[in-house]
């Protein structure tokens, strides 16, 4: 929760500041910074890491993963180099429409997380206590509605600065690259049930696109 609140505060206030454009070096640095956070997820998905984690008590595996990811996520914002610049600032009805879109994105995230057990996702409840494939609610629209909600929330801002655009683009690119790996794990976990779900729900996270 601390990491998510820090992310929200940074996105709303730090990344929303108007300042001169600082150049491509800051973009490259921030992309590399986020890649370190993403690398943690990739390493934990590897079989080598899974074998190492077999030595750890099962009830501690998820908390270790979540705490490491949260600390790295906080580090991204603590070390982020400001990019500056601005693409647009909406006002009036367009501003209201974009804010409503952002709130809809956050609402979709909440609904998606509620379906898969927020306590298990956070590492509080042991994994497997509600081990079932979710196919109802927002999971009928796309296979990864949490990611769709994220994309809507970070892109539908009424004030698009260089920092907000870079963060939205980098994080979305990571999610799109991570989906095939995640679905491979889901197929291993649920077998033919997940294959049937893939056929029933065509889009991974962006309707009519991906």
Buried (B, 14 or more C-beta within 10 A) or exposed (E): EEBEEBBEEBBEEBBBEEEEBBEEEBBEBBBEBBEEBBEBBBEBBEEEBEEEBEEEEEEEBBBBBBEBBBEBBBBBBEEBBBBBBBEEBBEEEEBEEBBEBBEBBBBBBBBBBEBBBEEBBBBEBBBEEEEEBBBEEBBEEBBBBBBBBBBBBBBBBBBBBBBBBBBBBBBBEBBBEBBEEBBEEBBEEBEEEBEEBEEEBEBBBBEEEB
